[in-house]
């Protein structure tokens, strides 16, 4: 399959170095999602079924753990238990139920700085459109938090200011206001998408690294551990994050 785009001369920020960078990235994806809002969600083809379905992703992990096809369950047991704790925290949060009630809208589903070019003429070009489909814009907000403020290792710090700026940028770019359920679920968006990526990395590790490219065995387990450290940092700063994004 071939894809082509109009070439845009400009800059890719990728991982933001400042809160200002994060705001610009978030704003661009907010503007993209609002542009998609004119198209009825029901008319969009589902590119990947259950792509950001947390329940389905956890079920896949459970199945992989039960099968233990390549004998990696014992080495991953501690990491899986840490993940279970984060998932229990999420399930107990009121926002988790609100997430399931959020309105269906067209979203990008892979919102991150490397999928964005800031043109020299002031344009903002969103790339990697193969996951654009109906879902919830909360997944884009969560992915912005996960990718803009992501640590590079288990010990890397979580940048709360960058996370908040990315969300504020998205809301500014979106401009349409949020549904009641979206407001209730917004504070857990980053945590949900971060734990979901940990689930996916762990599932792939247990299945023998069949989806994510690795250079050595255990790479996906390491990726899952980084995501769990990221999720824990978000949980630890949850009150400050919630206050900052909801009072904006």
Residue, then its C-alpha position, 0 to 999 in steps of 0.5 A: x500500500x502506498x501513501x502520499x502527502x503534500x510535502x511540507x517544508x518545516x520542523x518536527x519537534x518530536x519530543x518537546x523540550x519546553x512546555x511551549x513546545x508541548x502546547x504547540x503539539x497539543x494545539x495542532x492535534x486539537x485543531x486536527x480533531x476539530x477539523x475531523x468533527x465535521x465528518x460523521x463518526x459513523x461513516x468512518x471505517x474502523x481501521x483497527x478494531x478495539x485499537x484503544x479498547x482497554x478492556x480488550x487489551x487487558x484480556x489479550x494480556x491475560x490470555x498471553x499470560x495463561x498461555x505463556x507460549x515462550x516461557x517468559x511469565x516468571x521473569x515478567x511476574x513482578x512487572x505484571x503485578x505492578x501493572x495490575x496495581x495501576x489498573x486497579x487504581x484506574x478502575x477505582x477512579x470515577x473517570x474510568x466509567x466516564x471514559x466509556x460514556x464519552x461521545x464517539x468522535x473522529x480522532x487521530x489515535x496516534x497523537x505525538x510530536x513525531x507525527x507533526x510538521x510545523x511548516x515554515x509558512x505557519x501551517x501545521x501538518x499532521x501525519x501518519x493518518x492510517x489510524x484516523x477513525x471513530x473513537x474518543x478524543x480522550x485517547x489523543x489527549x492521553x497519548x499527548x500526555x504519554x508521549x510529550x512527558x514520557x521518560x526515557x528510562x524507569x528513573x527519568x523524571x515526569x514533567x508535569x508542566x509539559x503534560x499540562x501544557x500539552x492538554x491545554x494546547x489540545x483543548x485550545x485547538x479543539x475549541x468546541x468544549x468538552x462533553x461532561x463525560x470527557x471532562x470527568x475522564x480527562x484527568x486519567x487520560x494520560x494514565x490510561x493510555x500509558x498503562x495501555x501501552x504497558x499492557x501491549x508491550x507486556x503482551x508482546x513480550x509474553x507472545x515472543x515479540x511478534x508485533x513490536x520490533x526488538x533488538x534483543x530479548x527483553x526489550x519489550x519488558x523494559x519498555x513496559x517497565x518504563x511505561x509503568x514508571x511513567x504511569x506511577x509518576x502520573x498517579x503520584x501527581x494526579x491531584x496537581x494535574x487535575x487541578x491544573x487542567x480542569x481550572x484552565 
